[in-house]
Each structure stands twice: as C-alpha cells, then as structure tokens.
C-alpha cells in the first residue's frame, strides 16, 4: 500500500470520528451529498434559529469542485451562511419555495451582501409564479432590485471609476416627486446581475437540469396560504433530497403530488410548532394557532406523513426547537413515525451516501467572515 493511500485512509478515519463538522476541511466523496441547515425557525427571529434556509452540496464532475444550491434564504439565514466561510461566489443558485418573508427575506443580504464579500458573478434565482403576475417571483425580485437603486448606484460608480462621491458636501437633488413609475435598468458590474426563472406552480415540473453532472431539481405544488407555493426535490447519483417548504398535508386535489415525497434519502419537511407552545407563549389566542395550522403541518400530521413517505431519514423544521418545547414536538411525531428523525436546528449537517447518513453539529466562530476560510 502506497504512503498516499495510507494517509488518505487515516484522514478518512479521522473524519469518521469527528463529532463536529469543520467547514471547508472535509472533501465530499464521489457519491456523497452534504446538506446544511442555515435556518430552521419561524418568522419571529431569534439568535438560535434564523428563518428557513438549507444548503445542498454535491461534487461536480465538470467543474472539479462542489456544486452548491440554496433552498430558500429566509431572514437572518445569511448570518449562518457567512459562518461557514464559504465564498459567496460559490453559492449563486437559489430556489425559493414561496414569497413569505421567512423564506426569501434575506434576498438583499444574499445579493448585495455577496457583492460586498467579493462575489464577482451574478445570481440565478428560481421560484414559482403566482396566480396573478403581481404575486410571482419575477415581480417580487424586480421590486426588490428597484428598492436598492441608491445602493446599486454607489457600487456602480465605485467599480467603474474607482472613486466614491465626496462625503460631507451638499449634493444636487434630482428627486422628482411626480416620478413614481418603475424604471428598467441594466447593471454595469456583473456581480449585480440577477437571472430569475419563474415556473408553473400548479404541476410537477423540472425546473433545473444539469445533464453533465446528473442533477435534476423538480418542483410541485405546496398546500400553503394561497396559490404560488411549491416544494422541491434534488436527485443526483441515485440520491434524493426533498424540501417541502411550508405546506399543510397534501389532501384532495393535492394528493397526487404525494408521490414526489417518496423514495427520499433525506426529506426536510415542515413540522409547525404546536399552537399551545407557540401562540400561547406569545399571548395570542388559541384560535389564531389553529387557523395557522390550516396551511401548515402539525407534529401529529408530520408523523403520519413520514410514516407514509418512508424516507431513509426525516428532518423536521419550522418550529421552536427549545429544551422546553422539543420533547413535546418529538412525542407528537413519534405517535405514528418510528423511523430515523432529526429535529432540525441551525448549523446541523447531514452527510448522505448509500452507506449511511451522518448527522453532526457544525463548529464555527460567531465572528467569522468569508475573508478567513477554514483550512486544513
């Protein structure tokens, strides 16, 4: 056995014994998928749980590096992403399940924040259409871009001239109170460019396909709030990851889409905080809680769905995962589901392969930034 093979085996054995994942220090196997939770909580922000965001990493044949995909980027999630110290340039493909703020509220931090952290290429964003044009992903992103005109102008002026306008001096105002129409514009620096791909929310559809790397991403309708919410799956190399977004159980006209959740290696599905744990503690009435569950999945329903879907490993998210609430959620799920289960928290990582699925915490420093990558 060569010295190099011996060293590789020793490194592999070292990784197997690690109880924490240290970002950027472990290569992915040729048939291994890595999924990282960057936001698992609710619209109500708190330090321990940002709003929804999951990062999927798989090795690339064509690029010779890792392919990365974001599924949702809810408010606060980019803080958790930055802690991984992955260059923003390496995460430029994102898929939005629906347009609630806790699922795409960090768009500006992802877009402009990435430019500030050295991203040199633009973004690609996929998301569902709405039942009316005004409720679709293209319209939402367009207005988000428009809202940042001042920010964009300062960056384009700096990048094109290398100078910034002098501070502390009176500036001539060009504001026109009668000018209220939206303007089209093109960006002068590539890092600001955004391509939006809007898809039909009403049926199962392939929204992304990379034939060279064998990656297929599909979407299908979610049962949530109003038309225009979807779930996703990513299939690659015989492995399947699925992400529900927010959805009540698929019943009646939605039932035919249940098949998309079958045969999953890792199924991330919402398991909404029980009404008594979430709403009573916030001082709201129990009726509000029950109304919310009309378009969310309760822990009891989650357990029944996982029993039907039979994933290799189920991940429950979208609830307050605290010492005084998690056991109640767990017990409600276990009334009907006995399979492999993780109650998700931010900065958990799942390594998925045919041989098995490993779940670990991520080791990071809260003050880390992408300018100082972890190294071996």
N, C-alpha and C positions, 0 to 999 in steps of 0.2 A: 504494500500500500504506500502510495506516494505521501510525501510530507504535506503537500497541499490538501489531499483528501483527508488526512488525519486532522488538520487544522479546521477544515470545513465541518467535520463531524463534531469536533469539540465545540465549535461555535453554535452549531445546531442544538447540541445537548444543553449548552448554556442558555439559549433562548427558551427551550422547553422548561427549564427550571425557574425562569423568571416569573415572579408573581405580579410584576408590573410591566407595562409596555412603555418603552422609552422611544418616543417618536424619532424617526429617521435613523434608527440604529439596527433595524431588522429588515432584511430583504424579504420580499414575498416569493414563495415557491411558484413554480411554473403553473401549478394548478390550485393556487390559494387565493382566496378573496379576503379582504380585510374591511370591516365595517366599523365606523367610529361614531359614537353619539356625541353630537355637538350642541344639542338642545332637546330636552325631553319633557319640558314642563308646560306651563299654561300661559295664557296671555299676560297674567299678572307676573311681572318679572321679579326675580329674586336671585341672590348670588349663587345658590347651589344649582339651580336649574334655569337655563335660558329657554326661550321658545324653540319650536321644533326645527331640527336640522340633523341630517345624517349624511356622512361622507362614506362613499364606497370606493375602494382602491383595488385594482386588479393589474397584473403585469401586462405590459404591451409588447406584442411581437414586433410591430412595425417601428415603434418609437424607441425601443430598447430601454424603456423606463416605465413608470407606473401611470396607468390611466386613472383619473380621478373624476368622480361625479358627485355633486351635491344634490340631495333631495330635500327641498325646502331650505330656507335660510331665515328663520323667524327672528324676531327682535332679541338682540343680545347674543346670538349664536356666533357671530364673527369674533367675539372676545374669546370664545372657546376654540375657534379655529386658529386664531393667532397663537394660542398657547402651544399648538403642535409644532410651530416654527417651520411650517411648510410654505415655500414661496407662493404668493398669490398667483404668479404666472402659471403654476402647475394645476390650478383649480379654476378652469374657465368654462366648465359646462355645468349648468344647474337646471333642475326640474322642479317646478312649482306645482303643488297639488291643488291649491286654491288660494284665493286672494284675501283671506283673513290676515291681519297684521302679524299674528303669531306664526305665520308660515312664510311670509316674504318681507317682514318688516325691517330686516337688515339689508335691504337692497342697496341703499346708499353706502353702507359700510362695506359691502361686498364690492360694489362698483368703484366708487371714488376712493374708498379705503385701500383697495387693491392697487390703484394707481399710485397713491401716496407711498405704498410699501414696495414699489418697484415693478409692478406688473407692466409689461411692455405690449401685450396683445389685448384685444378686446374680449368681451364676454359673449357666450351663447346661452340663451335662456329659453327653455321650453315650458309651456303652460297651456291650460285649457282655454277655449273660447267660452264666452258666456252665452246665455240665451238671447242677449241683446249685445250689440257691439260695445256699448259703454261698459259692460261688465266683463270683458275679455282681458286676457293677459297683455295683448299688444297695447290696448288702450291704457291699462294701468302703468305699464313700463314707460310708455310715451309721456305720460303726465309726470311720472317720477323724474324722467330726464329733463323735462321742461322746468321743473321746480328748481333744478340745480344750475340754471343758466349762469348765475353770478359765479358760482364755484368753478364751472367749466371754463368760463371766460378767463378767470385768473390763471388757470393752468395752461390754457392755450397760449395766452400772452407770454407766460414764463417760458414754456417749452419752445416757442417759435422765436423769441427774441433773447431769451436768457436773462431778461430783466423783469422786475416787478414794478408796478406803478408806485411812485413815491408816497410814503405814508405821511400822515400829519399835515397834508396840504389840501386846500379846497379843491374839489373836483367838480367839473361842469356836469350838471344833471341833465340827462337825456330822457328822463321819465316823462311819459305822455299818459295822463290819466285816462284818455279815451282809448288807449291801445290795450284792448283786452282779448284780442284774438290770439290763438295759438300759432306759433311760427315753426316751420320746419327748419332744420339746420343740420349741417354735417360737421363732424369733429375734425380738427386739424392734427390731432395726435391719435395714433392707432389704439393706444391703451384705453381710450374712452369709448371706442366703438362697441355697440351692443346689437347683436342679431337676436330677434325674437321669433320663435317658431310657435305659432298658435295651432292647436289641434282640436279635433272634434271630441267633445267631452261625452258624447252620447253612446259611444260604442267602443269595443275593444279595437285598438289601433296601434301599429308600430310607429312610435314617434322618433326613434333613433336607431340606426343600424350601422355598425362598423363590420363589414363582411370580412375584412382582412384579419381583424382581431376576434371575430366571432362574438361580438357584443350586440345584443338585441334588447331594447327597452320598449316596453308596451305600457299603455295607459288604458283605463276603463272607468266607467262612472262610479263615483262615490255617492253615498246617500247622506248628503250633508247640506243643511241650510237652504240652498237654492240650486238650480242647475248651474253647472260650471265648476264642480269639484271632481277630482279624479284620484285614483290610486295608480301605483306604478309597480312594474317588476323589471328586474335586470337579470337576463340569462346569459351565462358565459361558461364555456368549457364544462358543461354538464352540471353547473351550479346555478341555483336560482335564489335571488334576493327579492323580496316583495315588501312594499311600503304602502300602508293603507291611506296615509294622510288621515284626515278626520272623516269618519263615516259611522252612521248607525248600521246595524246589521243589514245585509243585503236581502231584502224580502220582496215579495210580489214582483213588480216589473224589474227589480234589480237582481232577482235571484239567479238569473242566467249568467251573471258575471262572477258568481262564487267560484267557478272553475279556475279562474285566474289566480286564486289564492292556494290552489292545491299544488302538491309536489315541491314545496319550498324547502330549501335548506335553512334559510333564516327568514322568518316572517316578522316584520316590525308592524304591529297593529295597535291602534289606539285603544286604551283601556281607561276611560274617563273617570276622574275622581268621583267616588260616591257622593251623592247630594249632601248627606249628613256631614261628611268630612270636609267638603269644600265650601258649601254655601252657608251652613250653619255657623262655621267658624268665622265667616266674613260678615255675619249679621244679616244675611239675606233670608228670605222666606224659603221654606222647603219647596213651595210651588215653583219658584224660579229654578231650583235644581232639577226638578222633574221635567220641566219644559226643556231645559238644556239637553237632557238625555233623549229628547225626541230626535236629535240629529248627532248624537254621539253613541259610543258603545259602552255600556255599563260593565263593571267587572264580571258580573254573572253572565252577561251575554258574551263577553270576551272568552270566558272559559268554555262556553258552549261552542263558539265559533272555532276555537283552536281544536276542540275535540273533533269537529267536522273536517277542518282543513288538514290536520295531522302534519304540521311542519316538523322537520328534524329538531328545530329549536325555535321557540316562540319568544318574542320580545314585546313586553307591554310598556307603552309610553303614554304621555299626556295626562299625568296625574301627579299630585304632590307626593313624592317618594320620601317620606319622613319616618323617623323612628316611631311616631305615634299614629301613623296612617297606613304605612306599607303593609303591616300584618293584616289589617282588615281587608285591604285590596287583595292580598295574596290568598287569604282564606276564601274570599268570594270566588276568585278564579278557580281555586282547587276543588270547588264543589263539583265541577264537571271535567276539568282538564288535569291530567296527571303526567303529561309529557315534560320535556326539557323546557325550562322557563327562566327568563331574566326579567326582573322588574327594573326598567332602564333608569339610569342616572347619567348625567353629563360626564363625558370622558370615560365611558366604558368602551372597550374594543372587543370585537369578535373576530377571531381568525377562523375562517371557514374553508375546509377542504374535504375531500372524500373520506379521509381517515377520521376526521372528527372536527368538533367546534370548540374552541377555547375562548373563555371569557376572562378578561382582566381589566384592572384599573390602569389608567394612564398616569405615568409620572411626569410632572411638569412643574415649572415655576410660575406663579401667578403674574410675575412681572416680565415674563419672556416676550420677545418680539421676533419677527421673522428675520431680522438682521443678524441674529446669532443662532444658527442652526445647531441642533444636537449633532454630535459626530461620534464616530467610533473611536 
